[in-house]
């Protein structure tokens, strides 16, 4: 499977995982310092790493579902949308944030908010709608539920994020989040990724915060990735909580591939747009050209040169 | 080939240096296997350095008999690489093709790209021989429905070279394996090679 340009693919299989697997698997990241010692005369240490996962660049649509307990998570509305590319050859990775209220064409269902695609047609249709916007069809679609996300963050001991501006939410986080470096537990990490009303640029800023959480997960586990059995326990935990059509072997390989991502080679961008009104509903009219530029830029190497 | 150091590299390297300077063979820095399931090559000559293999961390349930079988199967793959890439062959040696018999096709290509690390290609032409000092593999296992589906093999190999280039070499890191139609195969690796 491969990330593909729109329109040229038939029979592509989009894999579905119904758990917070992206973040859980992202928690398998390995640190990688580019600093080269100048004291090689004493000891020379070289290191090589690779993972054989086809294709070299894997595209995953990470979806945070707003499903409540008892609801079918695969047919609700996606609350958070991040198209994540991972280059297993170079260790680069990128996340393209999609505002959930983006007003787009949904195949077979006219025009609607992009997150409605999950409700209309499940992960396959949501993947197709996002793929049509960005120009890259995801190889996998991961859907998480809030509860699992919280538990996962708690399991890894919380995460650190750098918050560029203070914000709060009367219901979710009345005391709010201060500006600066923050340590977040499970609940706070979820709140940090969900709140938008107090953010200056609403959904756009929230999407950027979701990317900060992803980076925070990665940073938190950097020191743990070398622990014996860390990846095995992580994948085992994910398997216990998910419904998937991936085999355990596929999932294990994917997890190991994610472990090779180089934190220094991660780029993040959020698709921007204007605010519109559709039948009384506030929507985002995404800058499609910009979304396509991100896709064109990152398709082959999972790197966006500039947002 | 990517070359780099990590924060932990100096720790490892220093331990190697100290160990050599004192003539010691204390391997405590290499970690202790979690559960004893050691095996060794039955055909090993007296005094030969055989691979110490064991289960390390286990995620999921796996019957003891299956663990022993798994250790043997994965050890065979790891030994195949260690012997072909570092210990076997007639030195001085420049041909390292076929040094990764248990690797997937794509992993073989990448290992050949990293041949200076994933084999003795960097020093093969300037040494007369290789004397193994330590071979160890510890398996971290993912088991689903009592079947192993993924293994991280933590490998430690130490050997001394003779000839124009005399040094002690430590190869250490992780091999990632899954089982397919051709048995257990290495589909990825994260390996360092340090020489004193």
Interface residues (C-beta under 8 A of the other chain):
Chain A: X30 X31 X32 X33 X34 X35 X36 X37 X42 X43 X44 X45 X46 X47 X48 X49 X50 X51 X52 X53 X54 X226 X228 X229 X231 X232 X233 X235 X236 X239 X247 X248 X249 X252 X253 X256 X257 X260
Chain B: X1 X2 X3 X4 X5 X6 X7 X8 X9 X10 X12 X13 X14 X16 X17 X31 X34 X56 X57 X58 X59 X60 X103 X104 X105 X106 X107 X110 X111 X114 X116 X117 X118 X138 X140 X141 X142 X144 X149 X150 X152 X154 X173 X176 X178 X179 X180 X187 X188 X189 X190 X191 X192 X193 X194 X195 X196
